Amino acid sequence: MIRIAVCEDNKRDLTHLHQILGQIEIPCDITEYETAESMLNDLEMCGKSFDLFLLDIYLPGLSGVEAAQRIRAKSKSALLVFLSTSEDFYREAFDLYAFQYLIKPVQKDSLSEVLQKAADIINRPEETLRISFNGQDTILRQSDITYVSSSNHILLFHMQDGTEHTSYGKLDELQPQLAANFFVRCHKSFIVNIRYVTKLTKNGFYIEDTLIPISRNYAAGAKEGYKKLLFDIF
């Protein structure tokens, strides 16, 4: 079952989406909103969660892009789909790692493909990692790891919620255990989860305000992995 939030203020477009969703043989639980504010209130104040967001860009009050920025700040893994009559906001969608950008009127085949890809991601088993330190084992969700730093055979796992976990080991031994399509080695002392990268500069990757350096030996592979993820997402 895919939990979908549809934020659309145009009644005709909403009816059209309903008709298509009713024809697609993928179980969905749909919650409708006419404004971004009402949707964000459910998310931020009521603790409601969704697997997929269908966001009209032109909304009264907060726009779909502004709503997506708030959603992305809360969840790096949220699947965001923009709905628009124009291609004017591709850049914003790209920056927000949008799952898809659909031009209205939305076509059944396009939305069906989006839902199938979403279902494949949602139903995929969660990848975990077992680490050990001072005789204590801890299991981490790989999707929650933002980056890993190494010093003197000690690994430090930096997590999405701001916590850190320590383990013995080397990055060379750790890397094969991590999801290769998301984690890239960018330095002898750093592996980064490129899903959390907010900016790439000549100095390195940024995760919000944290700079993860890219060394010359790893630059080509690190940048290629980052570009491939952006391409696959968008």
N, C-alpha and C positions, 0 to 999 in steps of 0.2 A: 504494500500500500504506500503510495507516494502522497505525502502531505503537501498540498499546493496552496500558496497564497496568491490570489489574483487581485491585483490592484488596478482597477480600470473604472473610470468615471463615465465612459460613453456606453449608454445602455445597448445600443445596436452592436457595438464591438463585443460587449460582455455576452450578449445572447449568442453571437457568432462563435465565441470561444466555448461556450457551454455546449453548443451543438457538436462542435468538433470533439471536445473531450468525451462527450457521450458516445461517440462512434469509435473511439480508440479503446482497444481491449487491454488496457493496463489499469488495474485498480487505483483509483485516486480518491483522496479525501480533500475536497475543495472548500476553501473559505474565501469569501469575496469581501473586498473593501473598495469604497469609492474614493477614499483619500489616503494619502500616505500616512497622515497623522494618526488615523484610527488603526492602521496596521501596525505602526511603530509602537503605539500604546499597548497593543496586545503583546508585542514582542518584549518591550522593555519594562513594562509595568506589571503585566499579567503572566509573564514567563512562558508565553506560547511559543512553539517552535514549528518550523516548516522545513521540508526537504528542498523545495523548489519555489522560487518566486517568479511570477509573471508580472512584470511591472510596466505599465504604460508610462512613457516618458513625460507626456504633457498631462499633468494633473493639477487640479486646483490646490493652492497652497504649496506645500513641498512637492518638488518634481520627482519623477521616478529615479533620476540620477542621484538627487540628494537623499532620497530614501535608501538607495543602494549603498551609498557611502556609510550611512548609519548601520545598515545590516552588515556590511563588510567589516566595520569596526568591531562588531560583536562576534562575528563568525567568519573566519578565513575560508571555511569550506562550503559556505552557502552557495547554492546553485542559482545564479541570477540570470534571468532571461528578460531582455528589454523588448518592448513592443512599441513600434513607432511608424508613422506614415512617411518618415524621411530617414536618410542615412547620416544626418547632421551630427549624431552623438556617438558615432563609432569610436572616436578617440577616447571619450569618457568610459565607454563600455570596455575598451581595451585596458585602460588603466585600472579598472575595477575587476579585472579577470572575469568578465561576464561569460557565462556558460554559452549563451547564444544571443543573437540580435535578430529579431524577426520583423519583417516589414508588413504592415497592415495593408489589406486584409490578410490575416494569418491563414496560410494554407494548411490543409489537413496533413499532408505528407511531411511538411516541415515540423509541425508541432508533434506529430507522432514520432518522428526521429529524435526530437529533443527528449520526449518522455522515455523512450526506450534507452537512450544513453544515460538519462538520469537514473532510471531503474537499475541499470547495470552498475552504476557507481554506488548507489544507495545499498544495494543488496550484496556488494562485494565484501567478503570477510575483512574485518578490521585487522590490519597488520600491526603486530606488537613486537616488542623487543624486551628481552629479559636481560637485566644488568645486575651486577653484584658488587657490593662494597662492604668491607669489614664483616663479611659473613652474612650479610643481609641481601636477599634477592628482591628486586623490584621489577614489575612489568610496566613498561611504558607503551602508550599508543604512539605509533610512529607519526601519525597525523598531528599530534600535539607537540612534537619536537620542532623548534624553530631553527636551531643550529647546534652543532657540537664543537666544542673547543678542546684542545689537547695540550698537556704540558707535563713532562716528566712521567709519561706512562699513566697519567690520570686523565680520564675523560670527563668533561662537564657537559651535561645535557641541559640546554636552555629550553624551557617549556613555554607554551603559548600563554599560560596563566601567570607567568612571571616567576615560577618556582624553578629550582635547579636540582639536578640529581647527579651524583658522582659515581664513577665506576673505574675500575682498573682496566687498562687496555690500551691499544694503539688504533689510530684511525685506519691504518692499513688492514687491520683485522675486523674493524667495525664495518667498513664500507660495504662489503659483500652482503651483510645482513640487512641493509637498508634498501628501501624501494628505489631502484635505480632511476626511475622516471621522475623522481621528485628530489632526491638528495644528490648533490654534486660536491665534489672535492674542489675547493677553490684556493687552498693554501695547505702547506704541510701541517698546519695546526688547526684547520677549520674544514668542516663539512656543513653545508647550508641546505636547508629545506627551501627550495626555490618557490614553493607556494606562498611563503611568507615574505618574499623579497618585495619591497615597495619601490625600489629604485636601483638602477644600475648606473654607476659613474665610472670614470677612469680610475678612481681609487678603490672601488670594490662594490659589493652589494650592500644595500641598506635595508635593514628591517626596522621600520619606523626610524628612530634616531640612532640606532646601533649600526656601526660600520663593520662589515665583515670583509677583511682585505682579500684581494685576489692577487696571487703571486704569478710571476711570469711563467713558471713551469706548468701551472694549472689554468692559465687564462683562457686558452682556446676551448678546452673541454667545458669549463664552467660557463662561459658565455654561450656556447652552443647549446648546452642543456637548458639554460634560461630561455633562449630564443625558441627552442623546440617546445617548451611548456606553453609559452605564450601562443605559439602557432596552434598547438593542439587544443588549447582552451578556446581560442577565438576563431 
